[in-house]
Amino acid sequence: MIDAEIALAAAGSPGGSGPSAAISQVLFFVAIFAIFYFLLIRPQQRQKRERAQMLTALKKGDRVVTSGGLHGTVVGLNEQTIVLKVADQVKLEFDRSAIGRVEALREKDA
């Protein structure tokens, strides 16, 4: 009878807890984090870096589109703002962060 109790105590719990179960849980969480990093975090960091490069590379004469959809040509720049010419005698001042994208030059503009 005593031998059976010792055998049951040495067998561990039937749930499979123990060192191997703990390692598999840690590996599972590491795998989930790696998936999140490569699918969500890394691409978002790359987009943020590309946007920052685009905003710092702006220069006079660039055709841009604001985040609100306004098309214009850059005529003035400083650290925080950009002045866009949207029509003859119409210039508007925007924050740099309001620039959505830089348009590619068309053949008639070049």
ROFI-693739 format. One record per residue: x, y, z of N, C-alpha, C, O in turn. Coordinates in steps of 0.1 Angstrom, whole numbers, plus 5000, padded with zeros to 4 digits. Example, Ala and Ser with C-alpha at 12.3 -4.5 7.8 and 13.67 -1.06 7.14 Angstrom:
2
REC    npx    npy    npz   capx   capy   capz    cpx    cpy    cpz    opx    opy    opz
REC   5132   4943   5078   5123   4955   5078   5132   4967   5078   5142   4967   5085
REC   5128   4978   5071   5137   4989   5071   5129   5000   5079   5134   5011   5080
//
This chain:
110
REC    npx    npy    npz   capx   capy   capz    cpx    cpy    cpz    opx    opy    opz
REC   5008   4988   5000   5000   5000   5000   5009   5012   5000   5006   5022   4993
REC   5019   5012   5008   5028   5024   5008   5035   5026   4995   5037   5037   4991
REC   5039   5015   4988   5045   5016   4975   5036   5023   4965   5041   5030   4956
REC   5023   5020   4965   5013   5026   4956   5012   5041   4958   5011   5049   4949
REC   5012   5045   4971   5012   5060   4974   5024   5067   4969   5023   5078   4964
REC   5036   5061   4971   5048   5067   4966   5048   5068   4951   5053   5078   4946
REC   5043   5058   4944   5043   5058   4930   5033   5069   4925   5036   5075   4915
REC   5022   5070   4931   5012   5081   4927   5018   5095   4930   5016   5104   4922
REC   5025   5097   4941   5031   5110   4944   5042   5113   4934   5044   5125   4930
REC   5050   5103   4930   5061   5106   4920   5056   5108   4906   5063   5114   4898
REC   5044   5103   4903   5038   5105   4889   5035   5119   4886   5035   5123   4875
REC   5032   5127   4896   5028   5141   4893   5013   5142   4891   5006   5132   4891
REC   5008   5154   4888   4994   5156   4885   4990   5152   4871   4999   5152   4862
REC   4978   5147   4869   4974   5142   4856   4973   5154   4846   4971   5151   4834
REC   4973   5166   4850   4971   5178   4841   4984   5180   4832   4983   5188   4823
REC   4995   5174   4835   5007   5176   4827   5015   5188   4831   5023   5192   4824
REC   5013   5193   4843   5021   5204   4848   5034   5199   4851   5036   5188   4856
REC   5044   5208   4850   5057   5204   4853   5067   5212   4844   5062   5222   4838
REC   5079   5209   4844   5089   5217   4837   5086   5217   4822   5088   5228   4816
REC   5082   5206   4816   5080   5206   4802   5068   5214   4798   5068   5221   4787
REC   5058   5214   4806   5046   5223   4803   5049   5237   4805   5044   5246   4797
REC   5057   5241   4814   5061   5255   4816   5069   5260   4804   5067   5271   4800
REC   5078   5252   4800   5086   5256   4788   5077   5257   4776   5079   5267   4768
REC   5068   5248   4774   5059   5249   4762   5051   5262   4763   5048   5268   4752
REC   5046   5266   4775   5038   5278   4776   5047   5290   4773   5042   5300   4766
REC   5059   5291   4778   5068   5302   4775   5071   5302   4760   5071   5313   4754
REC   5074   5291   4753   5076   5291   4739   5063   5296   4731   5065   5303   4721
REC   5052   5292   4736   5039   5297   4730   5038   5312   4730   5035   5318   4720
REC   5041   5318   4742   5040   5332   4743   5051   5339   4735   5048   5350   4730
REC   5063   5334   4734   5073   5339   4726   5069   5339   4711   5071   5349   4704
REC   5063   5328   4707   5058   5327   4693   5047   5337   4690   5047   5343   4680
REC   5038   5339   4699   5027   5349   4697   5033   5363   4697   5029   5371   4688
REC   5043   5366   4705   5049   5379   4705   5056   5381   4692   5056   5392   4686
REC   5064   5371   4687   5071   5372   4674   5061   5375   4663   5064   5383   4654
REC   5050   5368   4663   5040   5370   4652   5035   5385   4653   5034   5391   4642
REC   5031   5390   4665   5027   5403   4666   5037   5413   4661   5034   5423   4655
REC   5050   5411   4665   5061   5420   4661   5062   5421   4646   5063   5432   4641
REC   5063   5409   4639   5065   5409   4625   5053   5413   4617   5054   5418   4606
REC   5041   5411   4622   5029   5415   4615   5023   5429   4618   5016   5435   4610
REC   5026   5434   4630   5020   5447   4634   5030   5457   4638   5029   5468   4632
REC   5039   5454   4647   5048   5465   4652   5058   5469   4642   5060   5481   4640
REC   5065   5460   4636   5076   5463   4626   5070   5471   4614   5076   5481   4610
REC   5060   5467   4607   5055   5475   4596   5050   5489   4600   5052   5498   4593
REC   5044   5490   4612   5040   5503   4617   5052   5512   4619   5051   5524   4616
REC   5063   5507   4625   5075   5515   4627   5081   5519   4613   5086   5530   4612
REC   5081   5510   4603   5086   5513   4590   5078   5525   4584   5083   5534   4578
REC   5064   5524   4585   5056   5534   4579   5058   5548   4586   5059   5558   4579
REC   5060   5547   4599   5062   5560   4606   5076   5566   4602   5077   5578   4600
REC   5086   5558   4600   5099   5563   4596   5098   5568   4582   5104   5579   4579
REC   5091   5561   4573   5090   5566   4559   5082   5580   4558   5086   5588   4551
REC   5072   5581   4567   5064   5593   4567   5073   5605   4572   5072   5616   4567
REC   5081   5602   4583   5090   5613   4588   5100   5617   4578   5103   5629   4576
REC   5105   5607   4570   5115   5611   4559   5108   5619   4549   5114   5629   4543
REC   5096   5616   4545   5088   5623   4535   5086   5638   4539   5088   5647   4532
REC   5082   5639   4552   5080   5653   4557   5092   5661   4558   5092   5673   4555
REC   5104   5655   4561   5116   5663   4562   5122   5666   4548   5129   5675   4547
REC   5118   5658   4538   5124   5660   4525   5116   5670   4517   5119   5672   4505
REC   5105   5675   4522   5097   5685   4514   5105   5697   4511   5113   5701   4519
REC   5103   5702   4499   5110   5714   4495   5100   5723   4486   5090   5718   4482
REC   5104   5735   4484   5096   5744   4476   5094   5738   4462   5103   5733   4456
REC   5082   5740   4457   5079   5735   4444   5072   5721   4444   5067   5717   4433
REC   5073   5714   4455   5067   5700   4455   5052   5702   4455   5046   5711   4461
REC   5045   5693   4447   5031   5692   4447   5027   5682   4458   5031   5671   4458
REC   5018   5686   4467   5014   5678   4478   4998   5677   4479   4991   5685   4473
REC   4994   5667   4486   4980   5666   4490   4979   5665   4505   4986   5657   4511
REC   4970   5673   4511   4969   5673   4525   4960   5661   4530   4954   5654   4521
REC   4960   5658   4542   4952   5647   4547   4937   5650   4545   4929   5641   4546
REC   4933   5663   4543   4919   5666   4540   4916   5666   4526   4905   5668   4522
REC   4926   5663   4517   4924   5662   4503   4927   5674   4495   4924   5675   4483
REC   4932   5685   4501   4935   5697   4493   4948   5696   4486   4958   5692   4492
REC   4948   5699   4473   4960   5698   4465   4967   5712   4464   4960   5722   4462
REC   4980   5712   4465   4987   5725   4464   5002   5723   4461   5007   5712   4461
REC   5008   5735   4459   5023   5735   4457   5029   5742   4469   5025   5752   4473
REC   5040   5736   4474   5047   5742   4485   5054   5754   4481   5062   5754   4471
REC   5052   5766   4488   5058   5778   4485   5066   5784   4497   5074   5793   4495
REC   5064   5778   4508   5071   5782   4520   5072   5771   4530   5063   5763   4532
REC   5083   5771   4538   5085   5760   4548   5092   5766   4560   5099   5776   4559
REC   5088   5761   4572   5096   5762   4584   5095   5750   4592   5090   5740   4587
REC   5100   5750   4604   5100   5737   4612   5086   5731   4614   5085   5719   4613
REC   5076   5739   4617   5063   5734   4620   5053   5735   4609   5043   5727   4609
REC   5054   5745   4601   5043   5747   4591   5048   5747   4577   5060   5748   4574
REC   5038   5746   4568   5041   5747   4553   5031   5756   4547   5019   5756   4551
REC   5035   5765   4538   5026   5774   4531   5024   5768   4517   5033   5765   4509
REC   5011   5765   4513   5007   5759   4501   5000   5770   4492   4992   5777   4497
REC   5004   5770   4479   4997   5778   4469   4987   5769   4463   4990   5759   4456
REC   4974   5772   4465   4963   5763   4459   4957   5769   4447   4950   5762   4439
REC   4958   5782   4445   4953   5789   4433   4961   5802   4431   4969   5805   4440
REC   4958   5809   4421   4965   5822   4419   4961   5831   4431   4949   5833   4434
REC   4971   5837   4437   4969   5846   4448   4962   5840   4461   4957   5847   4469
REC   4962   5827   4461   4956   5820   4473   4967   5811   4479   4971   5801   4473
REC   4971   5815   4491   4981   5807   4499   4976   5803   4512   4970   5812   4519
REC   4977   5791   4516   4972   5786   4529   4983   5780   4537   4993   5774   4531
REC   4983   5782   4550   4993   5777   4559   4988   5764   4566   4977   5765   4572
REC   4996   5754   4566   4992   5741   4573   5003   5736   4582   5015   5740   4580
REC   5000   5728   4591   5010   5721   4599   5017   5711   4590   5010   5706   4581
REC   5029   5708   4592   5036   5697   4584   5029   5684   4585   5028   5677   4575
REC   5024   5681   4597   5017   5668   4599   5004   5667   4591   4999   5656   4589
REC   4999   5678   4585   4987   5677   4577   4990   5672   4563   4980   5670   4555
REC   5002   5671   4559   5006   5666   4546   5004   5651   4545   5010   5644   4553
REC   4995   5647   4536   4993   5633   4534   5002   5626   4525   5007   5615   4528
REC   5005   5632   4514   5015   5626   4504   5020   5636   4495   5015   5647   4493
REC   5031   5633   4488   5037   5641   4478   5033   5635   4464   5035   5623   4462
REC   5028   5643   4456   5024   5638   4442   5036   5637   4434   5046   5645   4435
REC   5036   5627   4425   5046   5625   4415   5045   5636   4404   5034   5640   4401
REC   5056   5641   4399   5056   5651   4389   5050   5646   4376   5054   5635   4372
REC   5041   5653   4370   5036   5649   4357   5044   5655   4346   5052   5664   4349
REC   5043   5650   4334   5052   5655   4324   5050   5670   4321   5060   5677   4318
REC   5038   5675   4322   5036   5689   4319   5042   5698   4330   5045   5710   4327
REC   5043   5692   4342   5049   5700   4353   5064   5700   4352   5071   5710   4357
REC   5070   5690   4347   5085   5689   4346   5091   5698   4336   5103   5698   4335
//
